[in-house]
Amino acid sequence: MAAGEQVYGFFIPTVTLMGIGAYKQIGNQVKVLGGKKPFICTDKGLTKFGVVAQITDVIKKDAGIDCVVFDETVPNPTDKNVHDGLKVFKDNNCDMIISLGGGSSHDCGKGIGIVATNGGNIRDFEGVDRSSKAMPPFIAVNTTAGTASEMTRFCIITNTSNHVKMAIVDWRVTPNIAINDPLLMVGMPPSLTAATGMDALTHAVEAYVSTIATPVTDACALMAIQLISKNLRAAVANGTDMTARDNMAYAEYLAGMAFNNASLGHVHAMAHQLGGFYDLPHGVCNAILLPHVERFNLIAKVDRFVDIAVAMGENVEGLSKRAAADKALESIKALSADVGIPSGLKVLGVKEKDLPIMAENAQKDACGLTNPRCPTLENVIEIYKWAL
């Protein structure tokens, strides 16, 4: 390429089914992909509440086949989790993967799939596009409105040897088919609705201020921010509000479209360390860190933070650009407080003595490469302290 040229990719599942009742199409999609022995990667909670049976019954009815269920996925899935799931996949001669749940189930399913066809250990694939072979056919059925892992090329797996979350970014782990049905999200408790919703907001904000944002990702990010600011409070207050649930399902998917292609920033780079070090919920960590990291980033993208403020419904008429940009941070904090996110990291048991090592690891995280401002190690430690 000539000097100054830049080519941007856009990654998305081949097919996405959305809307109330979309999950009922899964049997037909299994047939379309030619699956004969589907492997369902999920968690025990969804088995307990009957969601797994709901899906397997549809597949049995419409595709005439039984599924192998692996419901051992843990929050913040680990390399061991992937290894154990892979054994079940191979021992049962499975030929396709269905991930059912939130980000943990999707990430674990992606990890299993990439090793199933490429061999080796999941640790071998940390980084960007490290695989060489396609995964088995892959359907991702989403039950939360937050991570967007059902449609992204991101896979986050904790390395148990050093307690660091590995960022695997590979176009081959993008699901063939994504299913987002708000009916499967109604059972989410308020705390999970809040955490996953703030995770989606973080995706949209980080993508919008990313150094590789494009007009396409900008459109997705801004609409996601609008939908979240208008619907997250209602979804947390009343989980059976189907309008809010449906709008949040669209919002998290749009945020996924944005960050899947514009990438993220230091909120995620720092949150990954909290998840790996303390096994803390990812969405909560993002929500707490978001206003503090963006406070640091603000001077690099003042105009864009003004746009975020407007998208969140703030009135910026008559304000200076800087004052209007500050409104974005205020609005993020207000939304976080309204939906019950803890006020700081200390409440979650984070200790100041651990900040330097986490900051050091955050500086190595691939998500930080597109942050709009380049923090030093000391900057990252300071931001962690702001968030305590």
Secondary structure, DSSP 8 states (H G I E B T S, - for coil): --TT---------SEEEESTTGGGGHHHHHHHTT-SSEEEE-BHHHHHTTHHHHHHHHHHHHH----EEE-B--SS-BHHHHHHHHHHHHHTT--EEEEEESHHHHHHHHHHHHHHHH-S-GGGG-EES---S--S-EEEEE-SSS--TTT-SEEEEEETTTTEEEEEE-GGGS-SEEEE-GGGTTT--HHHHHHHHHHHHHHHHHHHT-TT--HHHHHHHHHHHHHHHHHHHHHHH-TT-HHHHHHHHHHHHHHHHHHHHH---HHHHHHHHHHHHH---HHHHHHHHHHHHHHHHGGG-HHHHHHHHHHTT---TT--HHHHHHHHHHHHHHHHHHTT--SSGGGGT--GGGHHHHHHHHTT-GGGGG-SS---HHHHHHHHHHH-
